[in-house]
């Protein structure tokens, strides 16, 4: 009996003297799952505050139009488009939607993912030449900032859906990211802002090409005789191809006299068509008479222009001013162009 007691006592003493097992590590806290990105129309990523102008459209639409074959052969050649795709990872021939927006802060470029040929952040990082700072604030978001020369630039990639690049101020790209992550709910998108929302609804829908300028404009920045344009609170233009014809619709929002301002707009168009610039762009070569409609809120002008002549004129202007489109001297007649 005593031996049994001694054995039990020895076991208790040994147990008490034995080192305690190491405490188990606390379980890692369960982080809440990241909410999915909120994606939509590209213009919804563009804030109304500070916007000066916006151009949005479909590069793929224009890349497939037979009426633009001459322009592609002379200017937007396959080689140039291939070079652009190599430098940016974006093939414009496949890109369904794209836009560029100008702000006092800088410029914002946004494209959807339909034309990406490789991860678009890769050539962007190469262009930053060692200054790139990479971040992953969300599993589906890439954020990269750095300098191109001395100019700040920022890229935000939203999964495989949206790419935004800001030049001069990274905040413009960050706004795209924050909106996709469900923040900045109180920030009004560009086309719903006070200035542009008063335009006709059909001009606020996606189309082949839409351009918007917010007023007021400085009369010093306008041609002589175009003072009424400075009074517009907003200007919108829509372009679409109908066979060989370019459909142009221009709307000026503001406060107008339906009779006198409508006549003034018609006279302004005729003066532009008769000017050297209008002759270069063949603005007098219309399929039918130019129409003007006037109301208290809108002045609207519609014209059907010869697409090939307009584009040849644009090439001529660009070649004369920039010397980038060909080796021809400035002002020289380009092969295949018409005057």
Rosetta blueprint (number, residue, H / E / L):
1 X L
2 X H
3 X H
4 X H
5 X H
6 X H
7 X H
8 X H
9 X H
10 X H
11 X H
12 X H
13 X H
14 X H
15 X H
16 X H
17 X H
18 X L
19 X L
20 X L
21 X L
22 X L
23 X L
24 X L
25 X L
26 X L
27 X L
28 X L
29 X L
30 X L
31 X L
32 X L
33 X L
34 X L
35 X L
36 X L
37 X L
38 X L
39 X L
40 X L
41 X L
42 X H
43 X H
44 X H
45 X H
46 X L
47 X E
48 X L
49 X L
50 X L
51 X E
52 X E
53 X E
54 X E
55 X E
56 X E
57 X E
58 X L
59 X H
60 X H
61 X H
62 X H
63 X H
64 X L
65 X L
66 X H
67 X H
68 X H
69 X H
70 X H
71 X H
72 X H
73 X H
74 X H
75 X L
76 X L
77 X L
78 X H
79 X H
80 X H
81 X H
82 X H
83 X H
84 X H
85 X H
86 X H
87 X H
88 X H
89 X L
90 X E
91 X L
92 X L
93 X L
94 X L
95 X L
96 X L
97 X L
98 X E
99 X E
100 X E
101 X E
102 X E
103 X E
104 X L
105 X L
106 X L
107 X E
108 X E
109 X E
110 X E
111 X E
112 X E
113 X H
114 X H
115 X H
116 X E
117 X L
118 X L
119 X L
120 X H
121 X H
122 X H
123 X H
124 X H
125 X H
126 X H
127 X H
128 X L
129 X L
130 X L
131 X L
132 X L
133 X E
134 X E
135 X E
136 X E
137 X E
138 X E
139 X L
140 X L
141 X E
142 X E
143 X E
144 X E
145 X E
146 X E
147 X E
148 X E
149 X L
150 X L
151 X E
152 X E
153 X E
154 X E
155 X E
156 X E
157 X E
158 X E
159 X L
160 X L
161 X L
162 X E
163 X E
164 X E
165 X E
166 X E
167 X E
168 X L
169 X L
170 X L
171 X H
172 X H
173 X H
174 X H
175 X H
176 X H
177 X H
178 X H
179 X H
180 X H
181 X L
182 X L
183 X L
184 X L
185 X L
186 X L
187 X L
188 X L
189 X E
190 X H
191 X H
192 X H
193 X L
194 X L
195 X L
196 X L
197 X L
198 X L
199 X L
200 X L
201 X H
202 X H
203 X H
204 X H
205 X L
206 X L
207 X L
208 X L
209 X E
210 X E
211 X E
212 X E
213 X E
214 X E
215 X L
216 X L
217 X L
218 X L
219 X H
220 X H
221 X H
222 X L
223 X L
224 X L
225 X L
226 X L
227 X H
228 X H
229 X H
230 X H
231 X L
232 X L
233 X L
234 X E
235 X E
236 X E
237 X E
238 X E
239 X E
240 X E
241 X E
242 X E
243 X L
244 X L
245 X E
246 X E
247 X E
248 X E
249 X E
250 X E
251 X E
252 X E
253 X E
254 X L
255 X L
256 X L
257 X L
258 X L
259 X L
260 X H
261 X H
262 X H
263 X H
264 X H
265 X H
266 X H
267 X H
268 X H
269 X H
270 X H
271 X H
272 X H
273 X H
274 X H
275 X L
276 X H
277 X H
278 X H
279 X H
280 X H
281 X L
282 X L
283 X L
284 X L
285 X L
286 X E
287 X L
288 X L
289 X L
290 X L
291 X E
292 X E
293 X E
294 X E
295 X L
296 X L
297 X L
298 X E
299 X E
300 X E
301 X E
302 X E
303 X E
304 X E
305 X E
306 X E
307 X H
308 X H
309 X H
310 X H
311 X H
312 X H
313 X H
314 X H
315 X H
316 X H
317 X H
318 X H
319 X H
320 X H
321 X H
322 X H
323 X L
324 X L
325 X L
326 X L
327 X L
328 X L
329 X L
330 X L
331 X L
332 X L
333 X L
334 X L
335 X L
336 X L
337 X L
338 X L
339 X L
